[in-house]
Amino acid sequence: MTSFEMVMTVAIVVAATLLTRFSAFLIFPPGKKAPDFVQYLGKALPAAVMGMLVVYTFKDTIVLSYPYGIPELIALLVTVGMHLWKRNMFMSIGTGTVVYMILIQAVFNVPK
């Protein structure tokens, strides 16, 4: 890609992101009640997305060969424990990710 094409690509992505972010405020102005379906999605989607991320995270875990899924299990337990303790999604996921990276790179020395 040329420099111009890269700049145009970034500009289009920025414009699309801003449009999707601001369109919700245009469609659902302050003071007007959102439809029941939209409110349902606001309650149901976060749990559904987290469930999908958990499945995606563990889909390639091989429990029959070294390290037998132990780093993944420890990171999962740390993430769940941190979330139950602090009730902060960002802190929970961040801590679990850091623990997992330390485990596979320094403790279990998982080959690439």
Backbone as ProteinMPNN parsed JSONL, in Angstrom:
{"seq_chain_A": "MTSFEMVMTVAIVVAATLLTRFSAFLIFPPGKKAPDFVQYLGKALPAAVMGMLVVYTFKDTIVLSYPYGIPELIALLVTVGMHLWKRNMFMSIGTGTVVYMILIQAVFNVPK", "coords_chain_A": {"N_chain_A": [[0.839, -1.195, 0.0], [0.408, 2.223, -0.711], [1.507, 5.306, 0.847], [-0.56, 7.175, 0.809], [-2.796, 5.495, 0.449], [-2.707, 4.086, 2.856], [-3.198, 6.14, 4.718], [-5.77, 6.893, 3.908], [-7.142, 4.512, 4.44], [-6.929, 4.352, 7.244], [-8.326, 6.702, 7.873], [-10.89, 6.069, 6.941], [-11.534, 3.928, 8.62], [-11.516, 5.238, 11.103], [-13.62, 7.064, 10.685], [-15.778, 5.286, 10.313], [-15.814, 4.029, 12.806], [-16.39, 6.205, 14.526], [-18.903, 6.882, 13.49], [-20.425, 4.584, 14.124], [-20.262, 4.682, 16.899], [-21.477, 7.16, 17.584], [-23.971, 6.99, 16.397], [-25.736, 5.565, 18.002], [-26.495, 7.429, 19.918], [-27.924, 9.136, 18.363], [-30.032, 7.565, 17.442], [-31.193, 6.665, 19.818], [-32.09, 8.998, 21.691], [-31.219, 11.011, 24.622], [-33.353, 10.681, 27.464], [-35.362, 9.385, 26.132], [-36.88, 6.235, 26.197], [-35.184, 3.239, 25.579], [-35.91, 0.553, 23.277], [-37.372, -2.55, 24.45], [-36.061, -4.83, 23.482], [-33.479, -3.918, 22.881], [-32.624, -3.205, 25.429], [-32.63, -5.76, 26.562], [-30.593, -6.985, 25.051], [-28.45, -5.465, 25.99], [-28.192, -6.489, 28.517], [-27.813, -9.246, 28.127], [-25.756, -9.725, 26.226], [-23.049, -9.118, 27.243], [-22.403, -11.327, 28.981], [-22.679, -13.42, 27.154], [-20.679, -12.836, 25.289], [-18.403, -13.059, 26.92], [-18.569, -15.797, 27.542], [-18.185, -16.857, 24.964], [-15.544, -15.99, 24.51], [-14.187, -17.47, 26.462], [-14.588, -20.109, 25.545], [-13.277, -19.899, 23.051], [-10.702, -19.357, 23.964], [-9.913, -21.744, 25.233], [-10.112, -23.692, 23.273], [-7.977, -24.818, 21.822], [-6.443, -26.111, 23.685], [-4.404, -28.678, 24.736], [-4.783, -31.432, 26.579], [-3.555, -33.837, 26.89], [-0.856, -33.815, 26.533], [2.327, -32.381, 27.503], [2.083, -29.053, 28.599], [-0.183, -30.133, 29.785], [-2.458, -28.538, 30.023], [-2.293, -27.144, 32.356], [-1.211, -24.458, 32.777], [-3.264, -22.935, 31.584], [-5.465, -23.642, 33.172], [-4.66, -22.685, 35.704], [-4.452, -19.936, 35.116], [-7.126, -19.421, 34.466], [-8.357, -19.916, 36.966], [-7.14, -17.906, 38.486], [-8.114, -15.649, 37.142], [-10.924, -15.898, 37.537], [-10.98, -15.903, 40.351], [-9.88, -13.366, 40.905], [-11.84, -11.785, 39.737], [-14.089, -12.396, 41.299], [-13.206, -11.37, 43.676], [-12.499, -8.588, 43.248], [-14.398, -7.628, 41.431], [-13.969, -6.399, 38.936], [-13.758, -6.241, 35.63], [-11.72, -5.556, 33.778], [-9.394, -5.64, 35.375], [-9.474, -8.303, 36.183], [-9.268, -9.824, 33.77], [-6.86, -8.79, 32.788], [-5.015, -9.492, 34.843], [-5.229, -12.304, 34.784], [-4.275, -12.795, 32.195], [-1.611, -11.867, 32.357], [-0.614, -13.626, 34.318], [-0.899, -16.054, 32.926], [0.882, -15.652, 30.76], [3.334, -15.434, 32.121], [3.441, -17.992, 33.229], [3.559, -19.732, 30.928], [5.87, -18.861, 29.695], [7.96, -18.639, 31.558], [7.686, -20.479, 33.708], [6.637, -23.047, 32.865], [7.943, -23.3, 30.451], [6.985, -23.587, 27.728], [7.315, -24.992, 24.564], [7.49, -23.408, 21.313]], "CA_chain_A": [[0.0, 0.0, 0.0], [1.123, 3.498, -0.693], [1.228, 6.114, 2.039], [-1.889, 7.754, 0.65], [-3.781, 4.437, 0.694], [-2.713, 3.799, 4.286], [-3.867, 7.254, 5.39], [-7.196, 6.79, 3.58], [-7.68, 3.362, 5.166], [-7.07, 4.753, 8.646], [-9.387, 7.71, 7.933], [-12.178, 5.381, 6.782], [-11.774, 3.166, 9.845], [-11.86, 6.212, 12.138], [-14.961, 7.582, 10.383], [-16.749, 4.219, 10.582], [-15.885, 3.843, 14.256], [-17.126, 7.342, 15.078], [-20.296, 6.777, 13.062], [-21.112, 3.555, 14.911], [-20.335, 5.129, 18.295], [-22.396, 8.279, 17.751], [-25.307, 6.689, 15.87], [-26.594, 5.132, 19.105], [-27.037, 8.624, 20.56], [-28.909, 9.717, 17.452], [-31.183, 6.666, 17.385], [-31.788, 6.629, 21.158], [-31.713, 10.253, 22.359], [-31.405, 11.025, 26.072], [-34.713, 10.908, 27.913], [-36.271, 8.471, 25.439], [-36.632, 4.862, 26.618], [-34.764, 2.32, 24.526], [-36.809, -0.595, 23.151], [-37.099, -3.667, 25.362], [-35.084, -5.726, 22.872], [-32.153, -3.306, 23.042], [-32.268, -3.36, 26.844], [-32.317, -7.178, 26.758], [-29.252, -7.216, 24.493], [-27.491, -4.842, 26.894], [-28.003, -7.364, 29.68], [-27.443, -10.609, 27.758], [-24.557, -9.837, 25.399], [-21.757, -9.218, 27.933], [-22.166, -12.7, 29.429], [-22.516, -14.256, 25.965], [-19.35, -12.559, 24.73], [-17.405, -13.666, 27.814], [-18.629, -17.24, 27.32], [-17.549, -17.136, 23.681], [-14.112, -15.808, 24.679], [-13.672, -18.604, 27.236], [-14.545, -21.257, 24.629], [-12.217, -19.641, 22.078], [-9.415, -19.439, 24.647], [-9.555, -23.11, 25.601], [-10.377, -24.651, 22.202], [-6.748, -25.463, 21.353], [-5.708, -26.654, 24.818], [-4.182, -30.125, 24.638], [-4.622, -31.902, 27.956], [-2.877, -35.133, 26.898], [0.586, -33.643, 26.406], [2.883, -31.322, 28.336], [1.946, -28.976, 30.047], [-1.455, -30.734, 30.217], [-3.485, -27.521, 30.281], [-2.132, -26.589, 33.708], [-1.144, -22.987, 32.775], [-4.59, -22.411, 31.274], [-6.314, -23.836, 34.345], [-4.223, -21.745, 36.745], [-4.841, -18.586, 34.687], [-8.576, -19.338, 34.616], [-8.669, -19.794, 38.39], [-6.714, -16.567, 38.917], [-9.054, -14.686, 36.566], [-12.204, -16.009, 38.249], [-10.763, -15.449, 41.724], [-9.707, -11.911, 40.902], [-13.123, -11.153, 39.448], [-14.949, -12.544, 42.474], [-12.666, -10.524, 44.737], [-12.519, -7.155, 42.942], [-15.53, -7.282, 40.56], [-13.476, -5.475, 37.919], [-13.49, -7.07, 34.455], [-10.409, -5.213, 33.218], [-8.354, -6.15, 36.275], [-9.541, -9.758, 36.168], [-8.716, -10.336, 32.514], [-5.451, -8.398, 32.723], [-4.232, -10.311, 35.767], [-5.198, -13.667, 34.257], [-3.402, -12.818, 31.02], [-0.224, -11.74, 32.822], [-0.263, -14.899, 34.974], [-0.742, -17.066, 31.874], [2.126, -15.39, 30.022], [4.45, -15.806, 32.993], [3.466, -19.45, 33.359], [4.012, -20.448, 29.737], [7.196, -18.426, 29.266], [9.003, -18.763, 32.58], [7.52, -21.607, 34.623], [6.489, -24.31, 32.153], [8.801, -23.272, 29.272], [6.246, -24.238, 26.649], [7.957, -24.735, 23.249], [6.621, -22.804, 20.284]], "C_chain_A": [[0.876, 1.246, 0.0], [0.767, 4.248, 0.582], [-0.172, 6.713, 1.977], [-2.976, 6.716, 0.948], [-3.858, 4.083, 2.176], [-3.451, 4.886, 5.062], [-5.372, 7.182, 5.14], [-7.847, 5.616, 4.322], [-7.904, 3.712, 6.623], [-8.209, 5.762, 8.79], [-10.762, 7.058, 7.809], [-12.514, 4.583, 8.035], [-12.182, 4.102, 10.979], [-13.278, 6.731, 11.917], [-16.028, 6.529, 10.692], [-16.911, 3.993, 12.077], [-16.676, 4.975, 14.903], [-18.603, 7.271, 14.718], [-21.042, 5.738, 13.894], [-21.235, 3.962, 16.375], [-21.403, 6.198, 18.494], [-23.806, 7.971, 17.269], [-26.25, 6.226, 16.977], [-27.224, 6.33, 19.806], [-28.058, 9.318, 19.665], [-30.185, 8.875, 17.415], [-31.938, 6.658, 18.71], [-31.393, 7.896, 21.915], [-31.942, 10.172, 23.863], [-32.852, 11.349, 26.436], [-35.734, 10.0, 27.253], [-35.895, 7.034, 25.815], [-36.25, 4.004, 25.414], [-35.758, 1.164, 24.447], [-36.387, -1.738, 24.072], [-36.037, -4.612, 24.803], [-33.66, -5.203, 23.038], [-31.699, -3.42, 24.496], [-31.916, -4.806, 27.165], [-30.911, -7.488, 26.238], [-28.176, -6.624, 25.395], [-27.21, -5.689, 28.124], [-27.427, -8.715, 29.294], [-26.095, -10.708, 27.033], [-23.235, -9.885, 26.17], [-21.435, -10.639, 28.408], [-21.942, -13.628, 28.239], [-21.133, -14.065, 25.344], [-18.265, -13.176, 25.61], [-17.39, -15.184, 27.655], [-17.952, -17.637, 26.022], [-16.031, -16.998, 23.786], [-13.484, -16.96, 25.463], [-13.55, -19.831, 26.336], [-13.406, -21.081, 23.627], [-10.835, -19.784, 22.716], [-8.977, -20.878, 24.868], [-9.71, -24.117, 24.467], [-9.13, -25.396, 21.726], [-5.905, -26.04, 22.49], [-5.622, -28.172, 24.684], [-3.872, -30.645, 26.035], [-3.876, -33.233, 28.033], [-1.374, -35.037, 26.687], [1.018, -32.431, 27.225], [2.49, -29.974, 27.79], [0.565, -29.368, 30.567], [-2.543, -29.717, 30.559], [-3.382, -26.868, 31.645], [-2.004, -25.063, 33.693], [-2.511, -22.35, 32.502], [-5.52, -22.503, 32.482], [-5.953, -22.852, 35.462], [-4.653, -20.324, 36.383], [-6.352, -18.393, 34.797], [-8.969, -19.139, 36.074], [-8.28, -18.423, 38.935], [-7.694, -15.517, 38.402], [-10.383, -14.702, 37.304], [-12.06, -15.508, 39.687], [-10.629, -13.945, 41.822], [-11.039, -11.213, 40.643], [-14.082, -11.265, 40.632], [-14.514, -11.62, 43.603], [-12.903, -9.039, 44.438], [-13.721, -6.699, 42.109], [-15.154, -6.238, 39.509], [-13.016, -6.308, 36.724], [-12.097, -6.814, 33.891], [-9.282, -5.797, 34.077], [-8.316, -7.679, 36.24], [-8.871, -10.332, 34.928], [-7.237, -9.994, 32.402], [-4.572, -9.25, 33.615], [-4.118, -11.74, 35.268], [-4.272, -13.798, 33.063], [-1.933, -12.75, 31.428], [0.238, -13.039, 33.486], [-0.032, -15.98, 33.933], [0.571, -16.872, 31.121], [3.354, -15.769, 30.85], [4.57, -17.32, 33.089], [4.013, -20.13, 32.115], [5.419, -20.048, 29.308], [8.288, -18.695, 30.283], [8.889, -20.036, 33.417], [7.508, -22.932, 33.86], [7.366, -24.41, 30.904], [8.172, -24.016, 28.109], [6.938, -23.931, 25.326], [6.958, -24.175, 22.264], [6.345, -23.784, 19.177]], "O_chain_A": [[1.932, 1.297, 0.629], [-0.157, 3.87, 1.303], [-0.883, 6.749, 2.982], [-3.96, 7.021, 1.621], [-4.939, 3.811, 2.698], [-4.238, 4.587, 5.96], [-6.163, 7.387, 6.061], [-8.984, 5.727, 4.779], [-8.958, 3.403, 7.18], [-8.981, 5.678, 9.745], [-11.698, 7.455, 8.502], [-13.667, 4.567, 8.465], [-13.1, 3.789, 11.737], [-14.055, 6.827, 12.867], [-17.067, 6.851, 11.269], [-18.025, 3.788, 12.559], [-17.542, 4.723, 15.741], [-19.461, 7.567, 15.55], [-22.169, 5.983, 14.323], [-22.221, 3.617, 17.026], [-22.154, 6.149, 19.469], [-24.752, 8.633, 17.694], [-27.453, 6.475, 16.895], [-28.371, 6.252, 20.245], [-28.952, 10.007, 20.155], [-31.289, 9.417, 17.361], [-33.168, 6.647, 18.731], [-30.449, 7.866, 22.706], [-32.752, 9.373, 24.333], [-33.493, 12.184, 25.797], [-36.85, 9.856, 27.751], [-34.723, 6.663, 25.755], [-36.906, 4.039, 24.373], [-36.387, 0.827, 25.45], [-35.216, -1.876, 24.426], [-35.211, -5.134, 25.551], [-32.74, -5.975, 23.307], [-30.531, -3.699, 24.766], [-31.005, -5.06, 27.953], [-30.134, -8.172, 26.905], [-27.107, -7.213, 25.551], [-26.126, -5.619, 28.704], [-26.635, -9.282, 30.046], [-25.372, -11.687, 27.217], [-22.352, -10.647, 25.775], [-20.305, -11.1, 28.249], [-21.105, -14.528, 28.308], [-20.497, -15.031, 24.923], [-17.308, -13.755, 25.095], [-16.32, -15.793, 27.634], [-17.228, -18.631, 25.973], [-15.301, -17.805, 23.211], [-12.368, -17.378, 25.158], [-12.529, -20.517, 26.357], [-12.649, -22.02, 23.381], [-9.903, -20.277, 22.08], [-7.8, -21.199, 24.709], [-9.461, -25.304, 24.681], [-9.248, -26.53, 21.261], [-4.756, -26.421, 22.266], [-6.635, -28.856, 24.538], [-2.825, -30.335, 26.604], [-3.593, -33.713, 29.13], [-0.686, -36.057, 26.662], [0.208, -31.578, 27.59], [2.565, -29.777, 26.578], [0.185, -28.976, 31.671], [-3.458, -30.03, 31.321], [-4.274, -26.123, 32.051], [-2.632, -24.409, 34.525], [-2.868, -21.347, 33.119], [-6.265, -21.57, 32.779], [-6.833, -22.261, 36.087], [-5.157, -19.589, 37.232], [-6.811, -17.316, 35.179], [-9.811, -18.297, 36.386], [-9.002, -17.846, 39.749], [-8.066, -14.6, 39.134], [-10.913, -13.649, 37.659], [-12.916, -14.774, 40.181], [-11.196, -13.321, 42.718], [-11.337, -10.182, 41.247], [-14.809, -10.318, 40.929], [-15.337, -11.146, 44.386], [-13.444, -8.315, 45.274], [-14.033, -5.509, 42.083], [-15.92, -5.315, 39.23], [-12.001, -7.001, 36.8], [-11.376, -7.756, 33.563], [-8.331, -6.377, 33.552], [-7.239, -8.276, 36.266], [-8.016, -11.213, 35.02], [-6.443, -10.827, 31.966], [-3.5, -9.687, 33.196], [-3.04, -12.332, 35.318], [-3.562, -14.795, 32.929], [-1.106, -13.494, 30.902], [1.354, -13.499, 33.242], [0.927, -16.744, 34.038], [1.292, -17.839, 30.875], [4.301, -16.359, 30.329], [5.672, -17.866, 33.036], [4.855, -21.021, 32.228], [6.095, -20.818, 28.625], [9.43, -18.955, 29.906], [9.91, -20.611, 33.795], [8.282, -23.837, 34.174], [7.519, -25.5, 30.352], [8.754, -24.958, 27.571], [7.135, -22.764, 24.985], [5.756, -24.421, 22.354], [5.635, -23.457, 18.226]]}, "name": "protein", "num_of_chains": 1, "seq": "MTSFEMVMTVAIVVAATLLTRFSAFLIFPPGKKAPDFVQYLGKALPAAVMGMLVVYTFKDTIVLSYPYGIPELIALLVTVGMHLWKRNMFMSIGTGTVVYMILIQAVFNVPK"}
